[in-house]
Amino acid sequence: MSSAKDSLDDVGGGEATLHSSFYALPGEILCIIFQKVAEDVYYNCDTIPSLTAKNAEDNLIEGQRTLCALSLTCRRFYVIVQPILYRTIVFPPCYPDKHQLLLRSITQAPSTAQHVTQLIFFEGLLSGPEVTMPADSESDDTYPRDHTNLIKLLRFLPQLRQFWYVPFEDQSAAHSGRNDYHPYTDMGMRPRSYPLFFTFMAAVNRTNEPGLFDWLNGRLEDIYLHGFLESAFMVFLGMILALPTLHTLRLSHWPSFSLFPGVSRAWNASNVRRLFLSCRANDIDDIPEILTAVKALEVLHLEVDASISTFYGQFVNLQDLFQSESWSSAGPRPVLDALAQHHKTLKDLRIVGPHPMGSLANLDLSPFENLAVIDLPDCLLFDSLTTIHDLIPRLPSALGILTVDISSASALTCIMMGHLASHADYFPSLKKVALTNRGDRTLQLVGQDTPSQLEVELAIAEKKFADHAVVYEYPDRLKCRVQQWVRMEIRVISSRRVGRINPGVFDDA
């Protein structure tokens, strides 16, 4: 398989280097190989996209030439590749001519349209996706042409299962050169706008758009939406939550629900099972309402955006997420209370965000009977006062994969993982433990721990996990940092032997 894949990559470069025996493979095998190539080409991961104008198309269309070249190699390959090639359609930003060409191709080839299952629509935030509608005009010319093309395209894709509406920021077009400008937290910087797409979709019903209505209510399974400061977005979000076939909702930077008191939010019994939320400080109070609207949640990925401040210039962190009304550790935690109703169904929990000062430890995840995948910052699991005997009862018995994002106190996290390795038999399904350092925070020692002890802790933990058939991973940077500390420690000991002491040798620069 790997050699075949390498050969396919060569085709994309313009030279057909396929081995002659490759052409003799059965069609079923060729289909599997080509689908593998397609998986590498298209953006099918579970994270909320964070794309710029520069890399938007590169991330999604890279390698597509390989499949196109294969389809032109011979008629047999063409028949196999075409359904895979058009399985995902990317609507690139600001190319109306490409949009028109794509529309013609789809409308003139209904068989091709039948193969499309994923549509990804890009639009630049600072130049759209909204356009100012003059008060004296109702012409379609006042709307973005991209939006009218998108609506037309949706009418011709009967098998569409996944629809991602992905705005992205082009920092080169920042308003007045301001680096901190963001179109949703600084709405005063732009005129009031009219979002055609959400207004149109919020009004779809069986009478005016029977095709789109059937698509929404009978086939759509996965949708990604970026919030807009318009009531039409709230109406459409309510429609989405009520769709019978929708199982995955990806939502980022939505406007605070409190801004729309007149919009009904009678949300309940949603069939959504997988939630991917990216929020700001203004959105946090809405999360419990979304969690409550879902009746059987299986996956929750929650990202707290540290790069975007509130209207008052305050930055959000995990403390705001779990203690929205109180800064004390005893404060109310509505997000956790809303999540608790899914204690029988939740299988995957991931929370990413800036670490607060201090700790929010003592999250009790033991009530979640089927929670197998956990990805959390260390400050939500333990602190310097937590023992391994405190931590183990708070972890779910079904734990299979544990990922811990380390804070600056890297030694504490490594040592706690070493203790966990000694008690891995408490979790019979445990397969992997990993440490990450997403924020690229400074790694340092804490307390009385020495570099040599930390290096030993890493080695012991790795061996103990291996004895239980558990994979243990940690960042190369952490290992290099520990080795650097050990070298410093050796130099300090040598200096002390000759009477020279450098008390700040372990301080981070």
C-alpha positions in Angstrom: 0.0 0.0 0.0 2.7 2.5 0.9 4.6 1.9 -2.3 1.5 2.4 -4.3 0.8 5.6 -2.4 4.3 6.9 -3.2 3.7 6.1 -6.9 0.5 8.1 -6.8 2.3 11.1 -5.3 4.7 11.0 -8.2 1.7 11.2 -10.6 0.8 14.5 -9.1 4.2 15.9 -10.0 3.4 15.3 -13.7 5.2 12.0 -14.4 3.4 8.7 -14.6 5.6 6.3 -12.6 2.9 3.7 -11.9 4.2 0.2 -12.0 2.7 -1.9 -14.8 1.2 -4.4 -12.3 -0.7 -1.5 -10.7 -3.1 -1.4 -13.7 -3.9 -5.1 -13.2 -5.2 -4.7 -9.6 -8.9 -5.5 -9.1 -11.3 -2.5 -9.1 -12.1 -3.0 -5.4 -8.4 -2.7 -4.4 -7.9 0.3 -6.6 -11.0 2.0 -5.1 -9.5 1.4 -1.6 -6.2 2.9 -2.6 -7.8 6.0 -4.3 -10.0 6.6 -1.3 -6.9 6.5 0.9 -5.4 9.2 -1.3 -8.6 11.2 -1.0 -8.5 11.0 2.8 -5.0 12.7 2.6 -6.3 15.3 0.2 -9.4 16.5 2.0 -9.8 18.2 5.4 -11.9 15.6 7.3 -10.6 16.1 10.9 -12.8 16.8 13.9 -11.4 20.2 14.8 -13.0 23.5 14.1 -11.2 25.0 11.1 -9.0 28.0 11.8 -7.9 29.1 8.3 -6.5 32.1 6.6 -6.7 33.2 3.0 -3.2 31.9 2.4 -3.7 28.4 3.5 -7.4 27.8 3.1 -7.2 26.1 -0.3 -3.8 24.6 0.3 -5.1 22.6 3.3 -8.0 21.2 1.3 -6.9 20.9 -2.3 -3.3 19.8 -1.8 -2.8 16.5 -3.7 -6.0 16.9 -5.7 -3.9 17.0 -8.9 -2.8 13.4 -8.1 -6.4 12.2 -8.4 -7.0 14.3 -11.5 -3.9 12.8 -13.1 -5.0 9.3 -12.2 -8.4 9.9 -13.8 -6.7 10.8 -17.1 -4.4 7.8 -17.1 -6.9 5.4 -18.5 -10.7 5.0 -18.8 -10.7 2.4 -16.0 -9.1 4.8 -13.6 -11.4 7.6 -14.6 -14.5 5.6 -13.7 -13.1 4.8 -10.3 -11.6 8.2 -9.4 -14.4 10.5 -10.5 -16.9 9.6 -7.7 -14.0 10.0 -5.1 -12.8 13.2 -6.7 -16.1 14.9 -6.4 -17.0 13.5 -3.0 -15.9 16.8 -1.4 -16.4 20.2 -3.1 -14.5 23.2 -2.0 -16.0 26.6 -2.7 -12.9 28.8 -2.8 -13.1 32.4 -1.6 -13.6 35.3 -3.9 -13.6 33.4 -7.2 -17.1 33.9 -8.7 -15.8 32.6 -12.1 -14.8 29.3 -10.5 -18.2 29.2 -8.8 -20.0 29.7 -12.0 -17.9 27.0 -13.7 -18.6 24.6 -10.8 -22.3 25.4 -11.0 -22.4 24.6 -14.7 -20.5 21.3 -14.2 -22.9 20.2 -11.5 -26.1 21.2 -13.3 -25.0 19.6 -16.5 -23.8 16.4 -14.9 -26.5 15.1 -12.4 -24.5 11.9 -12.0 -21.5 13.8 -10.7 -23.8 15.8 -8.3 -25.0 12.4 -6.9 -21.4 11.7 -5.6 -21.0 15.0 -3.6 -21.3 14.3 0.1 -19.3 17.2 1.6 -19.4 20.9 0.7 -16.9 23.4 2.2 -17.7 27.1 1.6 -15.0 29.7 2.4 -15.5 33.4 2.8 -13.2 36.2 4.0 -14.5 37.8 7.2 -13.1 41.3 6.6 -14.4 41.5 3.1 -17.6 39.5 3.7 -19.6 37.3 4.1 -21.9 40.2 4.6 -22.6 43.2 2.4 -24.3 46.4 3.2 -27.8 46.6 1.8 -28.8 50.2 0.8 -32.1 51.2 2.2 -33.5 52.2 -1.2 -32.6 49.0 -3.0 -33.8 45.4 -2.8 -31.9 44.2 -5.8 -29.9 40.9 -5.7 -27.0 42.9 -6.9 -26.6 44.2 -3.4 -25.9 40.7 -2.1 -22.6 38.9 -2.3 -22.5 36.9 -5.5 -20.9 34.1 -3.6 -24.0 33.7 -1.5 -26.4 33.4 -4.4 -24.1 30.9 -6.1 -24.0 28.9 -2.8 -27.7 28.8 -2.5 -28.1 27.7 -6.2 -25.5 24.9 -5.6 -27.2 23.5 -2.5 -30.3 22.9 -4.7 -28.4 20.5 -6.9 -26.6 18.3 -4.3 -29.2 15.7 -3.3 -26.7 13.5 -1.4 -24.9 16.2 0.6 -24.3 15.0 4.1 -21.7 17.5 5.4 -21.8 21.3 5.0 -19.1 23.6 6.4 -19.6 27.3 6.2 -16.1 28.5 7.1 -15.3 32.2 7.3 -11.6 33.1 7.7 -9.7 36.3 8.6 -7.4 37.9 6.2 -5.1 39.8 8.5 -3.6 41.8 5.6 -6.9 43.6 5.2 -7.2 44.6 8.9 -9.2 47.8 9.3 -7.0 50.9 9.6 -3.9 48.8 10.4 -5.3 47.7 13.8 -3.9 44.3 14.8 -6.7 43.7 17.3 -9.6 44.3 15.0 -12.1 41.5 14.9 -15.4 41.8 13.0 -17.6 40.3 15.8 -16.1 41.8 18.9 -15.7 45.2 17.3 -19.0 45.6 15.4 -18.8 49.4 15.6 -16.0 49.4 13.1 -18.3 48.4 10.3 -21.8 49.4 9.0 -24.7 47.2 9.9 -24.8 44.3 7.4 -27.3 42.0 5.8 -26.3 38.3 5.8 -28.2 36.8 2.8 -27.4 33.2 3.4 -28.7 32.9 7.0 -31.8 35.1 6.2 -32.6 32.9 3.3 -32.0 29.5 5.1 -34.0 30.6 8.2 -37.0 31.1 6.0 -36.8 27.7 4.2 -40.0 25.6 4.5 -41.7 22.8 2.6 -43.7 25.2 0.4 -41.1 27.8 -0.8 -38.0 25.5 -1.1 -39.2 21.8 -1.0 -35.8 20.6 -2.2 -33.7 22.4 0.4 -36.3 21.5 3.1 -36.0 17.8 2.3 -32.2 18.1 2.3 -32.1 19.8 5.7 -34.6 17.4 7.3 -33.6 14.2 5.6 -29.9 14.1 4.7 -27.8 16.7 6.5 -25.7 15.0 9.1 -22.7 17.4 9.8 -22.7 21.2 9.8 -20.2 23.9 10.7 -21.4 27.4 11.3 -19.7 30.7 12.3 -21.9 33.1 14.3 -23.3 36.4 12.9 -24.8 39.2 14.9 -28.2 38.9 13.3 -31.5 37.3 14.6 -31.6 35.2 11.4 -28.6 33.3 12.6 -30.4 32.5 15.9 -33.5 31.3 14.0 -31.4 29.1 11.7 -29.5 27.7 14.7 -32.8 26.7 16.2 -33.7 25.0 12.9 -30.4 23.1 12.8 -30.8 21.8 16.4 -34.2 20.4 15.5 -33.1 18.5 12.4 -33.8 14.8 12.7 -30.7 13.5 10.9 -28.1 16.0 12.1 -25.5 14.2 14.4 -22.6 16.7 14.4 -22.7 20.5 15.1 -19.6 22.6 14.8 -20.2 26.1 16.1 -17.8 29.0 16.6 -18.0 32.6 17.9 -21.8 32.8 17.9 -23.4 36.1 19.2 -24.5 36.0 22.8 -28.1 34.7 23.1 -28.9 37.6 25.4 -28.7 40.0 22.5 -31.8 38.4 21.0 -34.5 38.4 23.7 -37.3 38.3 21.1 -36.1 35.1 19.4 -37.7 31.9 20.7 -35.2 29.3 22.0 -37.5 26.4 22.8 -34.7 24.0 22.1 -35.0 20.4 23.4 -34.5 16.8 22.4 -32.0 17.6 19.7 -30.5 14.5 18.0 -27.0 16.1 17.8 -24.5 13.7 19.4 -21.2 15.5 18.6 -20.6 19.1 19.6 -17.5 21.1 18.6 -17.7 24.6 20.1 -15.2 27.4 19.9 -16.3 30.3 22.2 -15.4 33.7 23.5 -16.1 35.2 26.9 -19.5 36.5 25.7 -20.5 33.0 24.6 -19.8 31.1 27.8 -23.1 31.7 29.4 -24.9 30.1 26.4 -23.0 26.8 26.5 -25.3 25.2 29.2 -28.3 26.0 27.1 -26.8 24.3 24.1 -25.8 21.3 26.2 -29.3 21.0 27.6 -30.9 21.1 24.2 -29.0 17.9 23.3 -30.6 14.7 24.6 -27.7 12.2 24.2 -24.3 13.8 23.8 -21.4 11.5 23.0 -18.6 14.0 22.0 -17.9 17.4 23.4 -14.8 19.4 22.1 -14.7 22.9 23.7 -12.2 25.5 22.7 -11.9 28.8 24.7 -10.4 31.4 22.3 -7.7 33.3 24.2 -6.9 35.6 21.3 -10.3 37.4 21.3 -11.3 39.7 24.2 -14.7 40.6 25.3 -16.4 43.9 24.6 -14.9 45.3 27.8 -11.3 44.3 26.9 -11.2 41.3 29.3 -9.7 38.1 28.2 -11.3 34.7 28.8 -9.8 31.7 30.4 -10.9 28.4 31.8 -11.8 30.0 35.1 -14.6 32.0 33.4 -15.8 28.7 31.8 -16.3 26.8 35.1 -17.0 29.7 37.5 -19.0 32.2 35.5 -20.5 34.0 38.6 -17.7 33.6 41.2 -14.0 33.7 41.2 -13.8 31.3 44.2 -13.3 27.6 43.8 -16.7 27.1 45.4 -18.5 29.1 42.7 -21.3 27.7 40.5 -20.3 25.6 37.5 -23.2 25.7 35.1 -21.3 24.1 32.3 -20.5 21.0 34.3 -24.0 20.9 35.7 -25.4 20.9 32.1 -22.9 18.3 31.0 -23.8 16.0 33.9 -27.1 15.1 32.3 -25.1 13.2 29.7 -23.2 11.0 32.2 -24.5 7.8 30.6 -23.7 8.8 26.9 -20.6 11.0 26.9 -17.6 9.2 25.4 -15.2 11.9 24.4 -14.4 15.1 26.3 -11.8 17.7 25.1 -11.4 21.2 26.6 -8.7 23.6 25.3 -8.1 27.0 26.6 -5.7 29.4 28.4 -4.7 28.2 31.8 -5.8 30.5 34.7 -3.7 31.6 37.6 -3.8 29.0 40.3 -5.8 25.8 39.8 -9.3 24.6 39.1 -8.5 21.1 40.1 -10.9 18.4 41.4 -13.1 17.9 38.4 -14.9 14.7 39.1 -15.4 12.7 35.9 -16.2 9.4 37.6 -20.0 9.7 37.1 -19.5 9.5 33.3 -19.8 5.8 32.8 -18.7 5.5 29.2 -16.2 8.4 29.0 -13.2 6.8 27.3 -11.3 9.8 25.7 -10.2 12.7 27.9 -8.1 15.7 26.8 -7.9 18.4 29.5 -5.4 20.9 30.9 -3.6 19.6 34.0 -5.1 22.4 36.2 -8.5 20.8 35.8 -7.3 17.5 37.1 -4.9 18.0 39.9 -2.7 20.6 41.7 0.2 20.5 44.2 -2.1 19.3 46.9 -3.7 16.4 44.9 -2.4 12.9 45.6 -2.7 10.0 43.2 -5.3 8.5 45.6 -7.4 11.7 45.1 -7.0 11.6 41.3 -7.9 8.0 40.6 -11.4 8.0 42.0 -12.2 11.1 40.0 -11.4 9.4 36.6 -13.9 7.3 34.8 -13.5 3.6 34.9 -13.9 3.3 31.1 -10.8 5.6 30.5 -9.0 4.5 27.3 -7.0 7.6 26.2 -5.9 10.4 28.5 -4.2 13.6 27.1 -3.0 16.2 29.6 -1.9 19.7 28.5 0.9 20.7 30.9 1.0 24.1 32.5 4.3 25.8 33.5 4.6 23.4 36.4 5.8 20.6 34.1 7.5 18.7 36.9 4.2 18.3 38.8 2.4 16.9 35.8 5.2 14.5 34.9 5.4 13.2 38.5 1.6 12.7 38.7 1.7 10.7 35.4 4.4 8.6 37.0 2.1 7.8 39.9 -0.7 7.1 37.5 1.5 4.6 35.7 1.9 2.7 39.0 -1.9 2.4 39.2 -2.7 1.8 35.5 -4.4 -1.5 36.4 -7.3 0.5 37.8 -8.2 1.3 34.2 -8.4 -2.0 32.2 -9.2 -0.1 28.9 -6.3 2.3 29.2 -4.3 2.3 25.9 -2.5 5.7 25.8 -1.4 8.5 28.0 0.0 11.7 26.4 1.4 15.0 27.6 1.0 18.1 25.4 2.2 21.7 25.6 -0.3 23.5 23.2 0.4 27.0 24.4 4.2 26.5 24.2 4.4 27.6 27.8 7.6 27.9 29.7 8.4 24.6 31.3 9.9 24.9 34.8 10.6 23.0 38.0 8.5 23.4 41.1 9.0 22.7 44.8 12.0 20.5 45.8 12.1 18.5 42.6 15.5 18.2 41.0 16.2 17.8 37.2 17.7 14.3 37.8 14.6 13.2 39.7 12.4 14.5 36.9 14.4 12.6 34.2 14.1 9.5 36.3 10.4 10.1 36.7 9.9 10.2 32.9 11.8 7.0 32.4 10.1 5.1 35.2 6.6 6.2 34.0 7.4 5.2 30.5 8.5 1.7 31.6 5.6 1.3 34.0 3.1 2.2 31.3 4.8 -0.2 28.9 4.4 -3.0 31.4 0.7 -2.4 31.2 0.7 -2.2 27.4 0.0 1.6 27.6 1.6 4.0 25.2 3.2 7.0 26.9 4.0 10.1 24.9 5.3 13.5 25.9 6.7 16.5 23.9 10.3 16.3 22.6 10.7 19.8 24.0 10.0 18.6 27.5 12.5 15.8 27.2 15.1 18.3 25.8 14.3 20.7 28.6 14.8 18.1 31.3 18.1 17.0 29.8 19.2 20.6 29.8 18.2 20.9 33.4 20.2 17.8 34.2 23.3 19.3 32.5 22.8 22.5 34.5 22.4 20.5 37.7 25.7 18.7 37.0 27.5 22.1 36.4 26.0 23.5 39.7 27.2 20.4 41.7 30.7 20.8 40.1 30.7 24.5 40.9 29.8 23.9 44.5 32.7 21.4 44.9 35.1 24.3 44.2 33.1 26.9 46.1 31.3 28.6 43.3 27.5 28.8 43.5 25.1 30.2 40.9 21.7 30.3 42.7 19.8 31.3 39.5 21.0 28.6 37.3 17.5 26.9 37.1 15.6 30.0 36.4 14.0 30.3 33.0 15.3 33.1 30.8 
